Protein backbone atom coordinates (compact mmCIF):
# COMPACT_ATOMS: atom_id res chain seq x y z
CA UNK A 1 0.00 0.00 0.00
CA UNK A 2 1.38 3.38 -0.98
CA UNK A 3 1.17 6.19 1.56
CA UNK A 4 2.34 9.73 0.86
CA UNK A 5 4.91 11.27 3.18
CA UNK A 6 3.55 13.16 6.18
CA UNK A 7 5.68 15.75 7.91
CA UNK A 8 6.19 15.83 11.67
CA UNK A 9 3.97 18.47 13.24
CA UNK A 10 5.01 19.96 16.59
CA UNK A 11 3.05 22.66 18.35
CA UNK A 12 3.46 24.38 21.69
CA UNK A 13 6.40 24.80 24.00
CA UNK A 14 8.92 22.14 24.89
CA UNK A 15 9.35 22.27 28.66
CA UNK A 16 12.31 20.45 30.19
CA UNK A 17 12.28 18.67 33.54
CA UNK A 18 14.73 21.33 34.79
CA UNK A 19 12.20 24.06 33.96
CA UNK A 20 9.33 22.17 35.58
CA UNK A 21 11.37 21.44 38.72
CA UNK A 22 12.12 25.18 39.05
CA UNK A 23 8.41 25.88 39.54
CA UNK A 24 7.52 25.79 43.24
CA UNK A 25 4.38 26.64 45.22
CA UNK A 26 4.12 30.30 46.17
CA UNK A 27 5.64 31.65 42.95
CA UNK A 28 3.94 34.59 41.27
CA UNK A 29 2.61 34.61 37.70
CA UNK A 30 5.56 36.78 36.58
CA UNK A 31 8.09 34.35 38.07
CA UNK A 32 6.41 31.42 36.30
CA UNK A 33 6.30 33.26 32.96
CA UNK A 34 9.99 34.12 33.36
CA UNK A 35 10.85 30.40 33.64
CA UNK A 36 8.31 28.78 31.30
CA UNK A 37 7.34 31.57 28.94
CA UNK A 38 3.86 32.84 28.18
CA UNK A 39 1.16 30.19 28.70
CA UNK A 40 -0.45 28.71 25.60
CA UNK A 41 -3.94 29.01 27.08
CA UNK A 42 -5.34 31.48 29.61
CA UNK A 43 -9.04 30.85 30.10
CA UNK A 44 -10.91 34.19 30.30
CA UNK A 45 -13.44 32.54 32.63
CA UNK A 46 -10.70 31.20 34.91
CA UNK A 47 -7.81 33.70 34.79
CA UNK A 48 -6.06 31.96 37.70
CA UNK A 49 -5.30 28.92 35.54
CA UNK A 50 -2.28 28.83 33.21
CA UNK A 51 -2.10 25.99 30.68
CA UNK A 52 0.97 24.93 28.70
CA UNK A 53 0.32 22.45 25.89
CA UNK A 54 2.69 20.53 23.62
CA UNK A 55 1.57 18.24 20.78
CA UNK A 56 3.68 16.14 18.45
CA UNK A 57 2.56 14.01 15.53
CA UNK A 58 5.18 11.97 13.70
CA UNK A 59 4.00 10.71 10.33
CA UNK A 60 1.01 8.40 10.68
CA UNK A 61 1.57 7.67 14.38
CA UNK A 62 -1.06 8.89 16.86
CA UNK A 63 -0.61 12.45 18.09
CA UNK A 64 0.91 12.77 21.56
CA UNK A 65 -0.32 15.60 23.78
CA UNK A 66 1.23 16.91 26.98
CA UNK A 67 -0.33 19.49 29.31
CA UNK A 68 1.01 21.37 32.30
CA UNK A 69 -1.72 23.10 34.27
CA UNK A 70 -0.82 25.70 36.91
CA UNK A 71 -3.45 27.03 39.31
CA UNK A 72 -2.96 30.30 41.18
CA UNK A 73 -4.79 31.78 44.15
CA UNK A 74 -4.24 35.34 45.38
CA UNK A 75 -1.53 35.68 42.71
CA UNK A 76 0.51 32.72 44.03
CA UNK A 77 0.95 29.20 42.65
CA UNK A 78 -1.00 26.64 44.68
CA UNK A 79 -1.29 23.63 42.34
CA UNK A 80 0.65 22.05 39.48
CA UNK A 81 -0.98 19.22 37.50
CA UNK A 82 -1.17 17.63 34.07
CA UNK A 83 0.64 14.88 32.20
CA UNK A 84 3.60 16.85 30.88
CA UNK A 85 6.98 15.27 30.48
CA UNK A 86 9.60 16.40 28.00
CA UNK A 87 9.50 14.63 24.62
CA UNK A 88 11.96 11.83 24.03
CA UNK A 89 14.78 12.39 21.56
CA UNK A 90 13.64 9.19 19.87
CA UNK A 91 10.50 11.01 18.70
CA UNK A 92 12.69 13.21 16.50
CA UNK A 93 14.79 10.49 14.95
CA UNK A 94 14.56 10.52 11.18
CA UNK A 95 14.31 7.09 9.57
CA UNK A 96 15.66 6.63 6.07
CA UNK A 97 14.07 4.12 3.75
CA UNK A 98 15.90 2.35 0.96
PEHUUR-V605527 format. One record per helix or strand of 2 or more residues. SS is the DSSP state (h for helix, s for strand). FROM is the first residue (numbers start at 1). TO is the last residue. If there is no record, write none. Layout:
ss from to
SS FROM TO
SS FROM TO
This chain:
ss from to
s 9 12
h 17 21
h 29 36
s 41 42
s 49 57
s 64 73
s 76 82
h 89 92
